[in-house]
Amino acid sequence: MIGLGVYALFAPVKQSEPAKTVAPVRAKSQPFAELARQYKLLHPEPANWWLESGDEAGQERNMVRTAVALKEHGDVISVVLAKYRDTSELTRALDAAFPTRWITFQRGGISQSVFQDDGTASMGLPSLEICFVPRAERGGQPSGLWYKREWNAVMVSAIDWPEKVFPAVLLHEMGHALFAKEKRPSSVAASDTDEFISEEITMHGLEDQVLARANGSYRIYQQIVTLRLWTRLLDHVGPVSWRDLLEKLAIDDLAELDKALGCTGCVREVAGVLFAQYLISLGVATIDSRTPEPDRQREKIALYRWLTHNGGG
């Protein structure tokens, strides 16, 4: 799940997940509240949902259509894993850890499959559930994609995701599944701990790597935006921090990043995910370029806490 409180700022929802969630703070303490409002106005259209209702999808007369849709999306996920396998050590580990994936849909608070078990579960091979959430059951979801640890499932809103954004967000959440499978302490840590935040920083870093690989101009546009921010700080007195830089973000900067990802005017469900990613990726890039290596992780944890809990106020 996108773990930033700024996601809740953009698309507030009632949280129902006990893990990997952060309670949003009051908007008056958020310097990004106005920026988020303006960004919403750039993305007014709702998503197209290809799965409306779990009950309808599970009815016998609709089973073939549901099976075809799930298989198509399962094939897309297989292509994503193959295409981005060599992005990093983490993506290679994901491909090795989850050679099989169960594609399901949510129906009445449980997951349901329309496929027969291929036998891999009984053979003890590692696998992962990818569960698509229909429009009728989206209430309470913390993001467009998130990892539900108690199901060992990546939950995916059944919308038409942009081709060059979906891989990055999917692999982010699969990374959480991998860390849970490996029983890393961060996977069960409380949301205010350094361990939890460090895992989120790792996954947002992975997301940024995949976005850059999928979109050749993304890094260039990031650099353009960063240079703009620096020009707005020419009169700044004293050392410039990532906090100073982020507080100079303007709506035109986010529009440029949207352009790099081919997401100008994309639907609001996707924009909410991107808004959070833009903030943390710009902050992390600033830390990597200006902070001595021994201090970087501490600063990244501070960045994440600032975005999540204080919003800069």
C-alpha positions in Angstrom: 0.0 0.0 0.0 1.1 3.5 -0.6 1.9 4.3 3.0 1.9 8.2 2.9 -0.6 10.3 4.7 -0.5 12.6 1.7 -2.4 9.8 -0.2 -5.2 10.2 2.2 -5.0 13.9 1.7 -5.6 13.4 -2.0 -8.2 10.7 -1.8 -9.5 10.3 1.8 -11.0 6.9 2.5 -12.0 5.1 5.6 -9.1 2.9 6.6 -9.9 -0.8 7.2 -6.5 -2.4 7.0 -4.7 -3.0 10.3 -1.3 -3.1 8.8 0.7 -0.7 6.6 -1.6 2.2 7.3 -1.0 5.7 8.6 -3.7 7.9 10.0 -3.9 11.3 8.2 -3.4 14.4 10.1 -5.6 17.5 10.1 -5.5 19.4 6.8 -4.7 22.7 8.5 -1.2 21.3 9.4 -0.5 20.1 5.8 1.4 22.4 3.5 0.4 20.1 0.6 -3.3 20.5 1.2 -3.7 23.3 -1.4 -1.3 21.5 -3.8 -3.3 18.3 -3.5 -6.6 20.3 -4.1 -5.1 21.8 -7.3 -3.8 18.4 -8.4 -7.3 16.9 -8.0 -8.6 19.6 -10.4 -6.2 18.3 -13.0 -7.7 14.8 -12.6 -11.4 15.1 -12.2 -12.5 12.0 -14.1 -13.2 8.7 -12.2 -11.7 5.5 -13.4 -13.3 2.9 -15.7 -13.9 -0.2 -13.7 -13.9 -3.5 -15.6 -15.3 -5.4 -12.6 -18.4 -3.8 -11.1 -19.5 -6.3 -8.6 -18.1 -9.5 -7.0 -21.6 -11.0 -6.7 -22.3 -10.4 -10.4 -18.9 -11.7 -11.4 -19.4 -14.9 -9.4 -22.8 -15.7 -10.9 -22.8 -18.8 -13.2 -24.0 -16.8 -16.2 -21.0 -14.4 -15.9 -18.3 -17.0 -15.0 -16.9 -17.3 -18.5 -16.6 -13.5 -19.0 -15.0 -13.1 -15.5 -12.6 -15.9 -16.2 -11.5 -14.3 -19.5 -11.0 -10.9 -17.8 -9.0 -12.4 -14.9 -6.8 -14.4 -17.3 -6.1 -11.4 -19.4 -5.0 -9.4 -16.4 -3.0 -12.3 -15.0 -1.2 -12.5 -18.3 -0.4 -8.8 -18.0 1.1 -9.4 -14.6 3.3 -12.2 -16.0 4.5 -9.9 -18.7 5.3 -7.2 -16.1 7.4 -9.6 -14.1 9.3 -10.8 -17.2 9.9 -7.3 -18.6 11.1 -5.7 -15.4 12.9 -8.7 -13.9 16.4 -7.3 -14.4 15.6 -3.8 -13.0 17.2 -4.6 -9.7 18.2 -7.3 -7.3 14.8 -6.9 -5.7 12.9 -7.5 -8.9 14.9 -10.6 -9.6 14.1 -11.8 -6.1 10.4 -11.2 -6.7 10.4 -13.2 -9.9 12.1 -16.1 -8.1 9.9 -15.9 -5.0 6.6 -15.9 -6.8 6.8 -18.2 -9.9 3.1 -18.9 -9.7 0.3 -16.4 -8.9 -3.4 -17.1 -8.1 -5.6 -14.5 -9.8 -8.8 -14.0 -7.9 -11.5 -11.4 -7.3 -13.1 -10.1 -4.1 -16.7 -11.1 -3.4 -18.4 -10.2 -0.2 -15.2 -9.7 1.8 -13.6 -12.9 0.7 -11.6 -13.8 -2.4 -12.9 -16.2 -5.1 -11.2 -17.9 -8.0 -12.8 -19.1 -11.2 -9.8 -21.3 -12.1 -9.1 -24.8 -10.9 -6.1 -25.2 -8.7 -3.1 -26.1 -10.8 -1.6 -28.2 -8.1 1.3 -25.8 -7.2 -0.1 -25.1 -3.7 -0.1 -28.8 -2.7 3.4 -29.2 -4.1 4.6 -26.5 -1.8 5.8 -24.1 -4.4 5.8 -20.4 -3.3 2.9 -18.4 -4.7 1.1 -15.2 -4.3 -2.5 -14.2 -4.6 -3.4 -11.2 -6.8 -7.0 -10.2 -5.9 -8.9 -7.7 -8.0 -11.4 -5.5 -6.1 -14.6 -4.6 -7.9 -16.1 -1.1 -7.7 -18.9 -2.2 -5.4 -16.3 -3.4 -2.8 -13.8 -0.6 -3.0 -15.0 1.0 0.3 -12.3 1.2 2.9 -9.4 0.4 0.6 -6.3 2.3 1.6 -5.0 2.8 -2.0 -5.5 1.7 -5.6 -3.1 -1.2 -4.9 -2.0 -2.6 -1.5 -0.6 -5.7 0.1 -3.1 -7.5 2.5 -0.8 -9.5 4.7 -3.5 -11.7 6.3 -4.4 -13.0 2.9 -0.9 -12.9 1.5 -2.5 -11.0 -1.4 -1.8 -8.0 -3.5 -5.2 -6.2 -3.8 -5.7 -4.4 -7.0 -8.5 -2.0 -7.9 -10.2 -3.5 -11.0 -9.7 -0.3 -13.1 -7.9 0.4 -16.4 -4.4 1.2 -15.1 -2.0 3.1 -17.3 0.4 0.8 -19.0 3.5 2.6 -17.8 2.4 3.2 -14.2 0.8 -0.2 -13.3 4.1 -2.2 -13.3 5.8 0.2 -10.8 2.9 0.2 -8.3 2.4 -3.5 -8.7 6.0 -4.4 -8.0 6.1 -2.0 -5.0 3.3 -4.0 -3.4 4.8 -7.4 -4.4 7.9 -6.2 -2.6 5.9 -6.0 0.6 4.7 -9.6 0.0 8.3 -10.7 -0.5 9.4 -9.2 2.8 6.5 -10.8 4.5 7.4 -14.2 3.0 11.0 -13.7 4.2 9.6 -12.9 7.7 11.5 -9.7 7.9 10.8 -7.7 11.1 9.8 -4.7 9.0 6.8 -6.6 7.5 5.1 -6.7 10.9 6.5 -3.5 12.5 4.2 -0.8 13.7 3.7 2.1 11.2 5.6 4.6 13.3 8.8 2.6 13.6 12.1 3.0 11.7 11.8 -0.6 10.5 8.3 0.0 8.9 9.4 3.2 7.3 12.6 1.7 5.9 10.6 -0.9 4.1 8.4 1.7 2.6 11.4 3.7 1.5 12.8 0.6 -0.2 9.5 -0.1 -2.0 9.0 3.6 -3.1 12.6 3.4 -4.4 11.7 0.3 -6.4 8.6 2.0 -7.7 10.7 5.0 -8.9 13.2 2.7 -10.6 10.4 0.9 -12.6 8.7 4.2 -13.5 12.1 5.4 -14.9 12.6 2.2 -16.9 9.1 2.3 -18.3 9.2 6.0 -19.2 12.5 7.1 -20.7 11.9 10.8 -20.0 10.8 10.5 -16.4 14.3 11.1 -14.9 14.8 14.1 -17.2 11.6 15.7 -16.1 12.5 14.9 -12.4 15.7 16.8 -13.0 13.9 19.7 -14.6 11.5 20.0 -11.7 14.4 19.9 -9.2 16.2 22.7 -11.0 13.0 24.8 -10.9 12.8 24.3 -7.2 16.4 25.3 -6.7 15.8 28.5 -8.6 12.9 29.3 -6.2 15.4 29.1 -3.4 18.0 31.6 -4.7 17.2 34.0 -1.9 17.2 31.3 0.8 19.5 32.0 3.7 21.5 29.1 5.1 21.7 25.5 4.0 18.9 24.2 1.8 17.2 21.0 3.0 14.8 18.5 1.2 12.1 20.2 3.3 12.8 23.6 1.9 12.8 22.2 -1.6 9.5 20.3 -1.3 7.8 23.3 0.1 8.5 25.1 -3.2 6.6 22.6 -5.3 3.9 24.0 -7.5 1.1 22.5 -9.6 3.1 23.1 -12.8 5.8 20.8 -11.5 3.4 18.0 -10.9 1.9 18.5 -14.3 5.4 18.1 -15.9 5.9 14.8 -14.1 2.4 13.7 -15.2 3.5 14.5 -18.8 6.6 12.4 -18.4 4.5 9.4 -17.4 1.9 9.9 -20.1 -0.6 10.6 -17.3 -1.8 14.1 -18.2 -5.4 14.1 -17.2 -5.3 10.5 -15.9 -8.1 9.3 -13.7 -8.2 10.5 -10.1 -7.6 7.0 -8.6 -4.2 6.8 -10.4 -3.4 10.5 -9.7 -3.7 9.9 -5.9 -1.0 7.2 -6.1 1.2 9.4 -8.2 0.9 12.4 -5.9 2.4 10.5 -3.0 5.1 9.0 -5.2 6.2 12.4 -6.6 6.6 13.9 -3.2 8.7 11.1 -1.7 10.8 10.5 -4.9 11.8 14.2 -5.1 12.7 14.2 -1.5 14.8 11.1 -1.7 16.6 12.3 -4.8 17.5 15.5 -3.0 18.8 13.5 0.0 20.8 11.2 -2.2 22.5 14.1 -4.0 23.3 16.3 -1.0 23.5 14.2 2.1 26.7 12.2 3.1 26.0 8.5 2.6 26.1 7.5 6.3 23.3 10.0 7.1 21.0 9.3 4.1 18.8 6.6 5.6 18.2 8.6 8.7 17.2 11.6 6.6 14.9 9.5 4.4 13.2 8.2 7.5 12.8 11.8 8.7 11.4 12.7 5.2 8.8 9.9 5.3 7.7 10.8 8.9 7.4 14.5 7.9 5.2 13.7 4.9 3.1 11.1 6.8 2.6 12.5 10.3 3.3 16.2 10.2 2.7 17.2 6.6 5.4 19.8 7.1 3.4 21.8 9.7 
